[in-house]
Amino acid sequence: MNDQSTAAPEQHLVIRGLRVAPLGHPDHEILQGIDLDVGKGEVHAIMGPNGSGKTTLAYALMGHPAYQVTGGQVLWKGRDILALTPDKRARLGLFLAFQYPTAIPGLSVASFIRSALNAKLQGIDKNPDIDPTDSVRGGVSMRDFRNKMREKMALLRMDEGFATRYVNEGFSGGEKKRLEMLQMAVLEPEMAILDETDSGLDIDALRIVAEGVNSMLNPDLGVLLITHYQRLLNYIKPDYVHVLAEGRIVKSGRKDLALRLEEEGYGPILREAGLSIDVPDHALLVPKGPELEPEAESERQPVETAR
């Protein structure tokens, strides 16, 4: 559990005793009882060694069909979202940025995002009085959509021609992650799960993505930031940091916990949690992520959050 403000329960993503296994191997649980509260207006960073279950947590929260929940519940806005299909979870305001986004040849970025926005506007129960394709009946006009896309692409330093390209086809790693952030910016979720958004980025792309995330932070958005690198937390300042190991959260704290991990690695914390460590500590050091050239490092200032 973590030190939380006393916000209304429906303003929190509440995870209790979450146990998850691969679909074909229900006896091999990857997550073995996750307890976590993520409130709106908060940034929670999840860190952990390779194979600890970080991506499994992200996928389970959004209903990935390759995983099955073997126990626990996840409450959001008064509903147990584990009983909902992935599209209904998205309509309820949840968003997942993938670590490895999929290419969709033949589908333009603009059409893809507009379809997602229209689906969200219908609401979880698909209000029959709302027709997202009709601006008179609750939809967004094509003009307003284009203006919003231009605004968000400028925020993420994306050329407007990006909107006509096919989704992730021929994209660089940085472009794929920027597209994930563009979706988040346009859809305006209330709870965003970012699964290793920093993976595969050089330092400039990392900064641009971090600036995009920071620009979206507001009291109505909660963020679960899953990362393998310490460096990302120099740009996106977490309110809470959690260490995930062997399928459960073994330590929670504030920013100083991330700094301790950077200095000591995971070894000491895992031993404090009573876990058996069969590898040397140097194998459990926390990667910093992409590096700047030494002379450039001193010239750059950390990106501050907009909060």
C-alpha positions as CSV (number, residue, x, y, z in Angstrom):
1,M,0.0,0.0,0.0
2,N,1.1,3.6,-0.5
3,D,0.7,6.9,1.2
4,Q,-2.3,8.4,-0.6
5,S,-4.5,11.4,-0.3
6,T,-8.1,10.9,0.7
7,A,-9.8,11.2,-2.7
8,A,-13.1,9.5,-3.5
9,P,-12.7,5.8,-4.3
10,E,-14.1,6.3,-7.8
11,Q,-11.2,8.7,-8.5
12,H,-8.7,5.9,-8.0
13,L,-7.7,2.8,-9.9
14,V,-7.9,0.3,-7.1
15,I,-6.1,-3.0,-7.5
16,R,-6.6,-5.7,-4.9
17,G,-5.0,-9.1,-4.8
18,L,-4.5,-9.3,-8.5
19,R,-3.2,-12.6,-9.7
20,V,-2.5,-13.2,-13.4
21,A,-1.3,-16.2,-15.4
22,P,-0.7,-16.9,-19.1
23,L,-3.9,-18.1,-20.8
24,G,-2.5,-21.6,-21.5
25,H,-0.8,-22.1,-18.1
26,P,-3.2,-21.0,-15.3
27,D,-1.0,-22.7,-12.6
28,H,2.0,-20.5,-13.6
29,E,1.1,-17.2,-12.1
30,I,3.2,-14.2,-13.2
31,L,1.4,-11.8,-10.9
32,Q,1.0,-13.2,-7.4
33,G,-1.2,-10.6,-5.6
34,I,-0.8,-7.0,-6.6
35,D,-2.2,-4.3,-4.3
36,L,-2.1,-0.8,-5.6
37,D,-4.1,2.5,-5.6
38,V,-3.5,5.0,-8.4
39,G,-5.4,8.3,-8.0
40,K,-6.2,10.9,-10.5
41,G,-3.6,13.6,-10.6
42,E,-0.9,11.2,-9.5
43,V,2.1,9.6,-11.3
44,H,3.1,6.1,-10.1
45,A,6.2,4.5,-11.4
46,I,6.6,0.8,-11.5
47,M,10.1,-0.5,-11.7
48,G,11.5,-4.0,-11.4
49,P,14.0,-6.5,-12.8
50,N,13.4,-8.2,-16.2
51,G,10.7,-10.9,-15.9
52,S,9.1,-9.4,-12.8
53,G,5.7,-9.0,-14.4
54,K,5.6,-5.3,-15.3
55,T,4.2,-5.7,-18.8
56,T,1.9,-8.5,-17.6
57,L,0.4,-6.0,-15.2
58,A,-0.2,-3.4,-18.0
59,Y,-1.8,-6.0,-20.3
60,A,-4.0,-7.5,-17.6
61,L,-5.4,-4.1,-16.7
62,M,-6.5,-3.6,-20.3
63,G,-7.7,-7.1,-20.8
64,H,-5.1,-8.6,-23.1
65,P,-6.5,-12.0,-24.3
66,A,-3.1,-13.8,-23.8
67,Y,-3.5,-13.5,-20.0
68,Q,-6.2,-14.7,-17.6
69,V,-6.9,-13.3,-14.1
70,T,-6.8,-16.0,-11.5
71,G,-7.7,-13.8,-8.6
72,G,-8.4,-10.4,-7.2
73,Q,-10.3,-7.4,-8.5
74,V,-9.6,-4.0,-10.2
75,L,-12.0,-1.2,-9.4
76,W,-12.4,2.0,-11.5
77,K,-15.3,4.4,-11.4
78,G,-17.3,2.0,-9.2
79,R,-16.9,-0.9,-11.6
80,D,-14.8,-4.1,-11.5
81,I,-13.2,-3.6,-14.9
82,L,-12.0,-7.2,-15.0
83,A,-15.6,-8.0,-16.1
84,L,-15.4,-5.6,-19.0
85,T,-14.1,-6.1,-22.5
86,P,-10.9,-4.1,-23.5
87,D,-13.0,-1.6,-25.6
88,K,-15.3,-0.9,-22.7
89,R,-12.3,-0.3,-20.4
90,A,-11.0,2.2,-22.9
91,R,-14.5,3.9,-23.1
92,L,-14.4,4.1,-19.3
93,G,-11.3,6.3,-19.6
94,L,-8.4,3.8,-19.5
95,F,-5.5,4.0,-22.0
96,L,-2.6,1.8,-22.6
97,A,0.6,2.9,-24.5
98,F,2.3,-0.2,-25.8
99,Q,6.0,-1.0,-25.4
100,Y,5.9,-2.5,-28.9
101,P,3.1,-0.9,-31.0
102,T,1.8,-2.9,-34.0
103,A,1.8,-1.7,-37.6
104,I,-1.5,-1.5,-39.4
105,P,-0.8,-1.2,-43.1
106,G,-3.5,0.7,-45.1
107,L,-5.0,2.6,-42.1
108,S,-3.9,6.2,-41.8
109,V,-3.0,7.7,-38.5
110,A,-5.8,10.3,-38.7
111,S,-8.5,7.7,-39.5
112,F,-7.3,5.4,-36.7
113,I,-7.3,8.1,-34.1
114,R,-10.7,9.5,-35.3
115,S,-12.3,6.1,-35.1
116,A,-10.9,5.6,-31.5
117,L,-12.2,9.1,-30.5
118,N,-15.6,8.3,-32.0
119,A,-15.8,5.0,-30.1
120,K,-14.9,6.7,-26.8
121,L,-17.5,9.5,-27.3
122,Q,-20.2,6.8,-27.5
123,G,-19.5,5.9,-23.8
124,I,-19.3,2.5,-22.2
125,D,-23.0,1.8,-22.7
126,K,-23.2,3.4,-26.2
127,N,-25.8,6.1,-25.6
128,P,-28.2,5.9,-28.6
129,D,-28.7,9.6,-28.5
130,I,-25.1,10.2,-29.4
131,D,-23.8,9.7,-32.9
132,P,-20.0,10.5,-32.9
133,T,-20.0,10.8,-36.7
134,D,-22.6,13.6,-36.5
135,S,-21.4,16.9,-34.9
136,V,-25.0,17.9,-34.2
137,R,-25.6,14.7,-32.2
138,G,-22.5,14.8,-29.9
139,G,-19.8,14.1,-32.4
140,V,-16.7,16.1,-33.3
141,S,-16.7,17.9,-36.6
142,M,-14.0,17.0,-39.1
143,R,-12.8,20.6,-38.9
144,D,-12.5,20.5,-35.1
145,F,-10.8,17.1,-35.3
146,R,-8.2,18.3,-37.7
147,N,-7.5,21.4,-35.5
148,K,-7.1,19.2,-32.5
149,M,-4.8,16.8,-34.3
150,R,-2.6,19.8,-35.5
151,E,-2.5,21.1,-32.0
152,K,-1.4,17.8,-30.5
153,M,1.1,17.0,-33.2
154,A,2.7,20.4,-32.7
155,L,2.9,19.6,-29.0
156,L,4.8,16.4,-29.8
157,R,6.9,18.1,-32.5
158,M,5.4,15.9,-35.2
159,D,5.1,17.0,-38.9
160,E,1.5,17.3,-40.0
161,G,2.2,14.8,-42.8
162,F,2.4,12.2,-40.1
163,A,-1.4,12.1,-40.0
164,T,-1.6,10.6,-43.6
165,R,1.0,7.8,-43.0
166,Y,-0.2,4.3,-42.2
167,V,-0.2,3.4,-38.5
168,N,3.4,2.4,-37.4
169,E,4.3,1.2,-40.9
170,G,7.9,2.0,-41.5
171,F,8.0,4.1,-38.3
172,S,11.2,4.5,-36.2
173,G,11.1,3.6,-32.6
174,G,10.7,7.2,-31.6
175,E,7.9,7.7,-34.1
176,K,6.0,4.8,-32.8
177,K,6.2,6.1,-29.2
178,R,5.2,9.6,-30.3
179,L,2.1,8.1,-32.0
180,E,1.2,6.4,-28.7
181,M,1.5,9.8,-27.1
182,L,-0.5,11.5,-29.9
183,Q,-3.3,9.0,-29.2
184,M,-3.2,9.8,-25.5
185,A,-3.3,13.5,-26.2
186,V,-6.3,13.4,-28.5
187,L,-8.3,10.8,-26.5
188,E,-7.7,12.5,-23.2
189,P,-8.0,9.4,-20.9
190,E,-8.4,9.7,-17.1
191,M,-6.1,6.8,-16.3
192,A,-3.0,6.2,-18.6
193,I,-0.9,3.0,-18.4
194,L,2.4,3.7,-20.1
195,D,4.3,0.4,-20.7
196,E,8.0,1.1,-21.0
197,T,7.3,4.1,-23.3
198,D,11.0,4.9,-23.0
199,S,12.1,1.5,-24.5
200,G,14.1,1.9,-27.7
201,L,14.4,5.7,-27.7
202,D,17.4,7.8,-28.1
203,I,17.9,10.7,-25.7
204,D,16.2,13.3,-27.9
205,A,13.2,11.2,-28.6
206,L,13.0,10.4,-24.8
207,R,12.9,14.1,-24.0
208,I,10.2,14.8,-26.6
209,V,8.0,12.0,-25.3
210,A,8.6,13.1,-21.7
211,E,7.7,16.6,-22.5
212,G,4.5,15.4,-24.2
213,V,3.5,13.3,-21.1
214,N,4.3,16.3,-18.8
215,S,2.2,18.6,-20.9
216,M,-0.8,16.3,-20.4
217,L,-0.5,15.9,-16.6
218,N,-3.5,17.4,-14.8
219,P,-5.7,16.7,-11.8
220,D,-8.0,14.6,-13.9
221,L,-5.3,12.2,-15.2
222,G,-3.7,9.4,-13.3
223,V,-0.6,7.8,-14.7
224,L,0.9,4.3,-14.1
225,L,4.4,4.6,-15.6
226,I,6.1,1.3,-16.2
227,T,9.8,1.7,-16.8
228,H,13.0,-0.3,-16.9
229,Y,15.2,2.9,-16.8
230,Q,16.0,5.4,-14.1
231,R,16.7,8.2,-16.6
232,L,13.0,8.6,-17.6
233,L,12.2,9.5,-14.0
234,N,14.6,12.5,-14.3
235,Y,12.1,13.9,-16.9
236,I,8.7,12.7,-15.6
237,K,8.7,13.2,-11.8
238,P,6.8,10.4,-10.0
239,D,4.7,10.9,-6.9
240,Y,5.2,7.3,-5.9
241,V,7.7,4.6,-7.0
242,H,7.0,0.9,-6.6
243,V,9.3,-2.1,-7.0
244,L,7.8,-5.1,-8.6
245,A,9.6,-8.4,-8.2
246,E,8.5,-12.0,-8.5
247,G,5.0,-11.0,-9.2
248,R,4.3,-8.7,-6.3
249,I,5.1,-5.2,-5.1
250,V,7.9,-5.6,-2.6
251,K,8.7,-1.9,-1.8
252,S,6.9,1.5,-2.3
253,G,8.2,5.0,-1.7
254,R,8.7,8.4,-3.2
255,K,11.3,9.7,-5.7
256,D,14.1,8.9,-3.2
257,L,13.3,5.2,-3.8
258,A,14.2,5.6,-7.5
259,L,17.4,7.3,-6.5
260,R,18.3,4.5,-4.2
261,L,17.6,2.0,-7.0
262,E,19.9,4.0,-9.3
263,E,22.7,3.9,-6.7
264,E,22.3,0.3,-5.3
265,G,20.3,-1.6,-7.9
266,Y,17.6,-4.0,-7.0
267,G,19.7,-6.5,-4.9
268,P,19.5,-4.9,-1.5
269,I,15.8,-4.1,-1.7
270,L,14.9,-7.7,-2.9
271,R,16.9,-9.1,0.1
272,E,15.1,-6.8,2.5
273,A,11.8,-8.2,1.1
274,G,13.0,-11.7,1.9
275,L,13.5,-12.8,-1.7
276,S,16.1,-15.3,-2.6
277,I,18.7,-13.8,-4.9
278,D,20.7,-16.2,-7.1
279,V,22.5,-13.6,-9.2
280,P,25.2,-11.1,-8.2
281,D,24.1,-7.6,-7.4
282,H,25.8,-6.2,-10.5
283,A,23.4,-8.2,-12.6
284,L,20.5,-6.3,-10.8
285,L,21.7,-2.8,-11.5
286,V,19.1,-0.4,-12.9
287,P,19.9,0.7,-16.5
288,K,19.9,4.5,-16.9
289,G,18.7,4.4,-20.4
290,P,20.0,6.4,-23.4
291,E,23.0,8.6,-22.6
292,L,23.9,12.1,-23.6
293,E,27.4,13.0,-24.8
294,P,29.3,14.2,-21.7
295,E,29.6,17.8,-23.0
296,A,26.0,17.9,-23.9
297,E,24.8,16.6,-20.5
298,S,26.0,19.7,-18.7
299,E,24.2,21.9,-21.2
300,R,20.8,20.3,-20.9
301,Q,18.4,21.0,-18.0
302,P,15.9,18.4,-16.7
303,V,12.4,18.7,-18.1
304,E,10.1,19.9,-15.3
305,T,6.6,18.7,-15.0
306,A,3.7,21.0,-15.8
307,R,2.0,20.3,-12.5
